[in-house]
Amino acid sequence: MEDCLSVTDSPRKGPTLSTSTSSFEALDPHDPNLSRLATTMFQKTGEFISYELNAPLEDYRLLENMNRATISKYSDMKQITDNLATSTKELQIKLDDLVYEINIIK
């Protein structure tokens, strides 16, 4: 008699409802090379998922640092603007005094 197993047949239990082509049985010994490859695959998948989850966090930290730098720059520019405004007011007062003096001389 010829042993013909269809795709849905389990090597141990015969026909099943599964459409999986895997013949893995939990208690059967299996290929150590396959086990090593599966372990490597799961490790690499774990690393990939970890990176994908950490990438937005790194982006957020970068944005935080950029915001802090921008705040610092705007603070510096505000100080410069305040100093310019004060200097302009002082120069305007001196100009007004000078114009007054020139008008007296005429």
Steps between C-alpha positions, in 0.01 A plus 500: 500500500628845408530769766343815350454786740313803377593856598250501785617169647704496818787248491390361831127556520391474139251740337443834673303814427818708489618642169848556641779324316699465821550152631616622842383292789562651844643189661699370201873572486578752232796624298746698719601710199136598450475584870814718478369678192160557663668640812711733286192610307310580821799690640532707182126561495517610863786739421304642206187554707705653779659743253162585349363578846805702606532706180206731585643546850833608351314736265317648800828553686649670195197731480532579870867595453415710195226679698740574785756640255231711331382635835856595588555673164173694526592604854835630375332684213250657743784626717675646194174662388445651845855638498447647152173660608669658802792623288261640238305692767824643641616602152161656427526712818851609402380582146210704635742693724735555205219621275390740775856632530532542122171688486624738772821568304304589182 
